[in-house]
Amino acid sequence: MQALLDVILPVFLVIATGYVLTWRGYFPISGIDGVMKFTQGFAIPCLLFQAIANIDLGATFHPGLLTSFYVGAGTCFALGILGARLFGRDWEDAVVIGFACLFSNSVLLGLAITERAYGADAMAGNFAIVALHSPFCYGLGITVMEIVRNRGQSPAKMARAVLAAMFRNALVIGILLGFAVNLSGFDLPRVIDDALDLIVRAALPAALFALGGVLYQYRPEGDKTLIAMICVIALVIHPTITWSLGTALDVPQDLFRSAVLTAAMAPGFNAYIFADLYGRARRVAASSVLVATAASVLTAWGWLIALG
């Protein structure tokens, strides 16, 4: 119960505040869009840049950590596609539904809950996962969707399209700049590091508040069976696979906790962005983000208890 009160509820109260204030009209949709643009396009990239620039790459990018998380993510992507096909959806809808099972909310929820549970010094594993998360998930999702759509593109043209999408993403740019600074051995001037500290402090609280406003704009519509399937795959199966592989690969405890908690997060609203990009299964994707985020209050608490 203490984990629920001290770790989970503060995070979701911030989300709920954004939801309620947007619902009641005290905070306009345009304001939510502005806060989300600030956090996603600037503040969180700054957070990731600073984190990657300063972490020990050799100790953090543990092969077992990445294997346990990403094998679980890829498996859930395949399960989501298979489940959608079994429920009668066509291949394009199935890829979007698989993407919702693949893309956990590693930044807004994963970083916030890990920090609340274990402290800022315990997030190195989260940053390692986040550094590869968008390139892996979008690369996999876009590639499979383009194959399914069978546009007749050459592999080289498809690869260029995927890479172009990656390098337009502010999170990816922040991560790559962080790697450049880290590998160069360059020390950021103190004044710049202090300025980054100020921006970073605002990143997660503002992003969580904006997430509440974004979730208000979704409506729980669509196939309830598919939504339930996505929730089970994202909130239960992914962290279970990650736990099993992490144990088998003897991942260090702090990295293991980061991997399992990140895997246990609800689908990020990138699931809806991907659905909207292709114009397929948008209601299911949006509803899954909303329902799974609400359900993760209890499931994340359960995983925290299991982790100790």
Summary of the structure (lengths in Angstrom):
residues: 308
radius of gyration: 18.6
end to end distance: 12.2
largest distance: 57.5
contacts: 1102
relative contact order: 0.20
helix: 83%
strand: 1%
